[in-house]
């Protein structure tokens, strides 16, 4: 019985590299999660005013501002960070539709 339990523990062992990768992802989620959730919050004020999506912004002046991001779209982190590019594109479309930066 003890050898079976030991074999199960050894079979499920995590390498140091896997541990550090998972710890890094968890740390990033803990540090960035609250700010991402706060940024996704809506306007709770019910003052009857117009929202940013329905207001008319002045025409942009000057050259466009380019915003980029490093996105992991392959490898071990794809499952966690693979949708980041889609989120950034949706954010850029939203910002551009509401008058830009």
N, C-alpha and C positions, 0 to 999 in steps of 0.2 A: 504494500500500500504506500509506504513512504517513497519508494523509488518512482512510483507512478506520479506522485505529487511533485517530486523533484524534477522529473522529466517534463511535466507540464510547465513548471516555472522556467526551466531552461529554454523550452521551445518558444515561450512568449517573451523572452528577454529582449530588451530594447538596447540597441547600441548607443554609444555615447553621442555619435553624430545624430541619430534619430531623436535622442533626448534633447539635445541642444536645439535642433530644428523646431521641435514641438514647443519647447520652452520659449523660444523666440517668437513663434506665432502667437502663443498665449499671451506673452508680455505685450506684443503689439496690439492684440485685441483688447486687452485690459486698458492700455494707455489711450488708444485711439477710439475705442468703442463709444465712450460717453460723448466725445466731441462730435462724432458722426451722428449719433442719435440726437444731440441737441441741434445740429444743423438741419436735421430732417423735420424738426418740429414746425407746426403751423403757427399762424398768427391767431392767438386766442382772444385778442381784443375784438369786441363786437361793437365798434364805433360807427359802423355803417359807411366808412370811407371806402375808397377804391383800393384794390390790392395791386401789387406790383405787376401782376400778370395782365391786368386790364388797363393799366395806365399807359399813357403815350410818352415814350422817352425821347429826348432830343436825338437828332441824327448824330452818329459817331463822327468824330473828327480825327484826322491823323491816320497813321498806318495801323493796321490790325495788331492786336496784342496776341502773340502766340503763347499758348499754354501747353505744356507737355507733361508726361508722366512716365515713369518706368514701370512697366507692367510685366509680371511673370505670367507668360501664357503657355509654358511648357514645364516639364519636370515635376518634381515632387510638390511644388507649391501651386500648381495649376488648379487643383481642386479647391484651394482656399482663395487664391487671388486671381483666378482665371477670368472672372466677370468684371474686373476692375476697368478694363478698357471700355466695356459697354456702359458702365456707370459714368465714366469720364465723358464719353460722347453724348450721353443724355444730359449731363450737366452743361456741357458746352452749348448744346441746342437750346436748353432752357435759358441760359444767360443771353445768348444771341437773340432769342425771341422776345426778351424783356428789356432790350436796349443795350446789351453788352456791358462791359466793365466800365 
